[in-house]
């Protein structure tokens, strides 16, 4: 069982990910914006994995990832976004390497796809 933070502004998507993770035996904390994620990390909350959307109002997923890398560099990060297919492959690869992204998933996805990615990322400890 892993402690996972889910950062997703869309309620339906957030609940979907929460249910999938719980059925997979994990303990997800789900929040609706990037600022709350940064505040949790600043307070010292520890997570094995953070799953974040990229496109959110206010503090977006990019800001969340940058803050995590400064405050909790060993925390695994997975991006789940609908915009990945709009980013050319070379740029996406460079982005992942520079921000040390551990995994990405394109929305929409099936529950088994998310659980497989989560297990693969967590196994890389």
PLY file of the C-alpha trace (Angstrom):
ply
format ascii 1.0
element vertex 125
property float x
property float y
property float z
element edge 124
property int vertex1
property int vertex2
end_header
0.00 0.00 0.00
1.40 3.36 -1.02
0.51 6.86 0.15
-0.45 8.71 -3.00
-1.43 12.34 -3.51
-3.79 12.98 -6.43
-3.90 16.57 -7.71
-6.80 17.01 -10.14
-9.16 19.96 -10.58
-11.94 17.95 -12.25
-14.11 16.29 -9.58
-15.19 13.34 -11.74
-11.58 12.58 -12.76
-10.37 12.95 -9.18
-13.01 10.53 -7.88
-12.29 8.05 -10.68
-8.56 7.99 -9.84
-9.34 7.73 -6.10
-11.59 4.71 -6.63
-9.08 2.98 -8.92
-6.23 3.51 -6.43
-8.29 2.34 -3.46
-9.34 -0.81 -5.32
-5.64 -1.34 -6.06
-4.90 -1.30 -2.32
-3.43 2.19 -2.08
-4.20 5.11 0.20
-4.92 8.18 -1.95
-5.34 11.72 -0.68
-7.18 13.70 -3.33
-7.10 17.47 -3.68
-8.45 19.87 -6.25
-5.61 22.28 -6.94
-1.88 22.74 -7.14
-1.61 25.23 -4.30
-3.05 22.70 -1.84
-0.48 20.16 -3.04
2.39 22.57 -2.47
1.01 23.48 0.96
0.84 19.80 1.97
4.44 19.19 0.93
5.59 22.35 2.75
3.87 21.09 5.91
5.94 17.95 5.69
3.35 15.49 4.41
5.11 12.50 2.89
3.91 10.67 -0.19
5.37 7.76 -2.10
3.85 9.09 -5.31
2.13 12.23 -6.54
-0.21 11.97 -9.50
-0.97 15.36 -11.00
-2.91 16.83 -13.85
-1.00 19.44 -15.85
-3.66 21.92 -16.86
-5.31 23.40 -13.76
-6.35 26.96 -12.95
-3.99 28.97 -10.76
-1.10 26.77 -9.72
-0.81 24.21 -12.50
0.85 20.81 -12.63
4.14 22.26 -13.84
4.32 24.46 -10.72
3.47 21.47 -8.52
6.23 19.37 -10.08
8.83 22.13 -9.71
7.90 22.59 -6.03
8.01 18.85 -5.34
11.44 18.54 -6.92
12.74 21.29 -4.59
11.04 20.18 -1.36
10.77 16.41 -1.77
13.09 15.34 -4.60
12.76 11.61 -3.95
8.98 11.59 -4.30
7.83 9.84 -7.46
5.71 11.90 -9.89
3.24 10.77 -12.53
1.44 13.11 -14.91
-2.07 12.23 -16.01
-3.24 14.67 -18.65
-5.37 15.06 -21.74
-2.84 17.38 -23.40
0.09 15.00 -23.78
-0.80 14.07 -27.33
-0.47 17.73 -28.30
3.19 17.87 -27.22
5.70 16.58 -29.81
7.60 13.49 -28.68
11.04 15.11 -28.47
9.74 17.96 -26.31
7.82 15.53 -24.11
10.96 13.44 -23.57
13.04 16.51 -22.69
10.33 17.76 -20.35
10.17 14.40 -18.57
13.95 14.22 -18.17
14.39 17.78 -16.91
11.59 17.55 -14.34
12.41 13.93 -13.51
8.92 12.69 -14.28
8.57 9.02 -13.40
5.60 8.31 -15.64
2.87 9.76 -17.81
-0.60 8.67 -18.77
-2.94 10.07 -21.39
-6.58 10.71 -20.43
-8.86 8.89 -20.81
-7.42 5.66 -19.47
-8.60 2.33 -18.13
-8.25 1.42 -14.44
-5.78 -1.38 -15.20
-3.55 1.03 -17.15
-3.32 3.40 -14.18
-2.64 0.63 -11.67
0.04 -0.90 -13.89
1.80 2.45 -14.24
1.58 3.13 -10.49
3.04 -0.28 -9.65
5.86 0.13 -12.18
6.78 3.58 -10.85
6.66 2.49 -7.20
8.81 -0.56 -7.97
11.64 1.74 -9.13
12.45 2.89 -5.60
0 1
1 2
2 3
3 4
4 5
5 6
6 7
7 8
8 9
9 10
10 11
11 12
12 13
13 14
14 15
15 16
16 17
17 18
18 19
19 20
20 21
21 22
22 23
23 24
24 25
25 26
26 27
27 28
28 29
29 30
30 31
31 32
32 33
33 34
34 35
35 36
36 37
37 38
38 39
39 40
40 41
41 42
42 43
43 44
44 45
45 46
46 47
47 48
48 49
49 50
50 51
51 52
52 53
53 54
54 55
55 56
56 57
57 58
58 59
59 60
60 61
61 62
62 63
63 64
64 65
65 66
66 67
67 68
68 69
69 70
70 71
71 72
72 73
73 74
74 75
75 76
76 77
77 78
78 79
79 80
80 81
81 82
82 83
83 84
84 85
85 86
86 87
87 88
88 89
89 90
90 91
91 92
92 93
93 94
94 95
95 96
96 97
97 98
98 99
99 100
100 101
101 102
102 103
103 104
104 105
105 106
106 107
107 108
108 109
109 110
110 111
111 112
112 113
113 114
114 115
115 116
116 117
117 118
118 119
119 120
120 121
121 122
122 123
123 124
